[in-house]
Amino acid sequence: MGLKKTTTLVLVLGIWLGASALLLWVVGSSFPGVEKAVQNNEKLAKKAKLKPGDAAARKISVPWVVTGELNRQYFAGWNIGQLILAGTALLCAARCRQRATFLVLCIAALIVLALSFWLAPELTVTGRSLDFVPRDPPPAQESRFMGLHRLYTGLELAKVVLLVLAVKLAGREEGKRPGEPAQQAS
């Protein structure tokens, strides 16, 4: 029975890790995709009034702002999904009586709470304040946005590391009997 519970836990963690990687790839390629689309489609570049390679014009263009808005929507939806996955993973770890895994997942869940209820809303408000704002000279809010963005990315990567650790711990803890210390790696 314990193996079945652990398998469920590892499955939930795998879904969480896989979805994290997918989202990071999607949003990481979205803005470069705008640049590539404009380079490959002269009509789009003309309609968007955007010259490929012109960073100042690119950041105040409609395609750039729409891409930013889509990324905000992706992260808002993803954060709801992460809250569900975090709750499910914590429940599975508690049912498996895997204390170390549970503690690691508590930290990951706290990160998700911070991302969902503090950082994402701040990034959304700050990012929208920069929509269609000329970048020469750089607007005052741009440095705040970049700081929040770096923090969000760092916490997201820390969460991924914690999830990998949780998978490793779940497998290690499954191999021990209740009351026995975790097995040593050989």
C-alpha positions as CSV (number, residue, x, y, z in Angstrom):
1,M,0.0,0.0,0.0
2,G,2.9,2.4,0.8
3,L,4.4,1.9,-2.6
4,K,1.1,2.9,-4.3
5,K,1.0,6.1,-2.2
6,T,4.6,6.9,-3.0
7,T,3.9,6.2,-6.7
8,T,1.0,8.7,-6.6
9,L,3.3,11.3,-4.8
10,V,6.0,10.9,-7.5
11,L,3.4,11.1,-10.2
12,V,2.1,14.4,-8.8
13,L,5.7,15.7,-8.5
14,G,6.5,14.7,-12.0
15,I,3.4,16.5,-13.3
16,W,4.4,19.6,-11.3
17,L,8.0,19.5,-12.6
18,G,7.0,18.8,-16.2
19,A,4.4,21.6,-16.2
20,S,7.0,23.9,-14.7
21,A,9.5,23.1,-17.4
22,L,6.8,23.6,-20.1
23,L,5.7,26.9,-18.8
24,L,9.3,28.2,-18.5
25,W,9.9,27.2,-22.1
26,V,6.7,28.8,-23.4
27,V,7.2,32.1,-21.7
28,G,10.9,32.1,-22.3
29,S,10.4,31.8,-26.0
30,S,7.4,34.2,-26.3
31,F,9.3,37.5,-26.6
32,P,12.0,36.1,-28.9
33,G,9.1,34.6,-30.9
34,V,7.7,38.1,-31.4
35,E,11.0,39.3,-32.8
36,K,11.3,36.3,-35.1
37,A,7.7,36.8,-36.3
38,V,8.4,40.4,-37.2
39,Q,11.7,39.4,-39.0
40,N,9.9,36.7,-41.0
41,N,6.8,38.6,-41.9
42,E,7.2,42.0,-43.5
43,K,3.5,42.7,-43.5
44,L,3.4,42.1,-39.7
45,A,6.4,44.4,-39.2
46,K,4.7,47.1,-41.3
47,K,1.3,46.8,-39.5
48,A,3.0,46.7,-36.1
49,K,5.2,49.7,-37.1
50,L,8.1,47.7,-35.8
51,K,11.6,47.5,-37.3
52,P,13.4,44.2,-36.5
53,G,16.3,44.9,-34.1
54,D,14.8,48.2,-32.9
55,A,14.5,47.4,-29.2
56,A,12.9,50.7,-28.2
57,A,10.2,50.4,-30.8
58,R,9.7,46.7,-30.1
59,K,8.9,47.2,-26.4
60,I,6.1,49.7,-27.2
61,S,4.6,47.7,-30.1
62,V,1.2,46.0,-29.9
63,P,2.7,42.5,-30.5
64,W,5.1,43.0,-27.6
65,V,2.4,44.3,-25.2
66,V,0.0,41.5,-26.2
67,T,2.7,38.9,-25.6
68,G,3.3,40.4,-22.2
69,E,-0.4,40.2,-21.4
70,L,-0.5,36.6,-22.5
71,N,2.4,35.7,-20.3
72,R,0.6,37.4,-17.4
73,Q,-2.4,35.2,-18.1
74,Y,-0.3,32.1,-18.4
75,F,1.4,32.8,-15.0
76,A,-2.0,33.6,-13.3
77,G,-3.4,30.2,-14.5
78,W,-0.2,28.4,-13.7
79,N,-0.1,29.7,-10.2
80,I,-3.6,28.4,-9.5
81,G,-2.5,25.0,-10.9
82,Q,0.6,25.1,-8.7
83,L,-1.5,25.7,-5.6
84,I,-3.6,22.7,-6.5
85,L,-0.5,20.6,-7.2
86,A,1.2,21.8,-4.0
87,G,-1.8,20.8,-1.9
88,T,-2.1,17.4,-3.6
89,A,1.7,16.8,-3.1
90,L,1.5,17.8,0.5
91,L,-1.5,15.5,1.1
92,C,0.3,12.6,-0.6
93,A,3.5,13.1,1.3
94,A,1.6,13.3,4.6
95,R,-0.3,10.1,3.7
96,C,3.0,8.4,2.9
97,R,4.4,9.6,6.3
98,Q,7.5,10.9,4.5
99,R,8.6,13.7,6.8
100,A,11.6,15.0,4.9
101,T,9.7,15.0,1.7
102,F,6.8,16.8,3.4
103,L,9.1,19.5,4.8
104,V,10.7,20.1,1.4
105,L,7.3,20.4,-0.1
106,C,6.2,22.8,2.6
107,I,9.0,25.1,1.5
108,A,8.1,24.7,-2.2
109,A,4.4,25.5,-1.3
110,L,5.5,28.6,0.6
111,I,7.3,29.7,-2.5
112,V,4.2,29.1,-4.6
113,L,2.1,31.2,-2.1
114,A,4.6,34.0,-2.4
115,L,4.6,33.8,-6.2
116,S,0.9,33.6,-6.4
117,F,-0.3,36.2,-3.9
118,W,2.6,38.7,-3.8
119,L,5.1,38.6,-6.7
120,A,2.7,37.8,-9.6
121,P,0.3,40.6,-8.7
122,E,3.2,43.0,-8.3
123,L,4.7,42.0,-11.6
124,T,1.4,42.4,-13.4
125,V,0.8,45.9,-12.1
126,T,4.3,47.0,-12.7
127,G,4.5,45.4,-16.1
128,R,1.2,47.0,-17.2
129,S,2.5,50.4,-16.1
130,L,5.3,49.9,-18.7
131,D,3.0,49.0,-21.6
132,F,3.4,51.4,-24.5
133,V,5.8,53.6,-22.4
134,P,8.9,54.8,-24.4
135,R,12.1,53.2,-23.2
136,D,14.5,56.1,-24.0
137,P,15.2,57.2,-21.4
138,P,14.3,54.1,-19.4
139,P,11.2,54.6,-17.3
140,A,11.6,54.6,-13.5
141,Q,9.4,51.5,-13.1
142,E,11.6,49.4,-15.4
143,S,14.3,48.7,-12.8
144,R,11.6,47.7,-10.3
145,F,10.0,45.4,-12.8
146,M,13.4,43.8,-13.7
147,G,14.1,43.3,-9.9
148,L,10.8,41.6,-9.4
149,H,11.2,39.5,-12.5
150,R,14.7,38.3,-11.4
151,L,13.2,37.4,-7.9
152,Y,10.3,35.6,-9.5
153,T,12.6,33.6,-11.8
154,G,15.0,32.8,-8.9
155,L,12.1,31.6,-6.7
156,E,10.7,29.5,-9.6
157,L,14.0,27.9,-10.1
158,A,14.5,27.3,-6.4
159,K,11.0,25.6,-6.4
160,V,12.1,23.3,-9.2
161,V,15.2,22.3,-7.3
162,L,13.1,21.6,-4.3
163,L,10.7,19.4,-6.3
164,V,13.6,17.4,-7.7
165,L,14.9,17.0,-4.1
166,A,11.4,15.9,-3.1
167,V,11.3,13.2,-5.8
168,K,14.7,11.9,-4.7
169,L,13.6,11.9,-1.0
170,A,10.3,10.2,-1.8
171,G,12.2,7.3,-3.5
172,R,14.7,7.1,-0.7
173,E,12.1,7.2,2.1
174,E,10.0,4.5,0.5
175,G,12.8,2.0,0.8
176,K,13.0,2.3,4.6
177,R,10.8,0.9,7.4
178,P,8.9,3.1,9.8
179,G,11.2,4.4,12.5
180,E,14.4,3.5,10.6
181,P,16.7,6.3,9.4
182,A,16.9,7.0,5.7
183,Q,19.2,4.7,3.7
184,Q,22.7,6.0,3.0
185,A,23.7,6.4,-0.6
186,S,26.4,4.0,-1.6
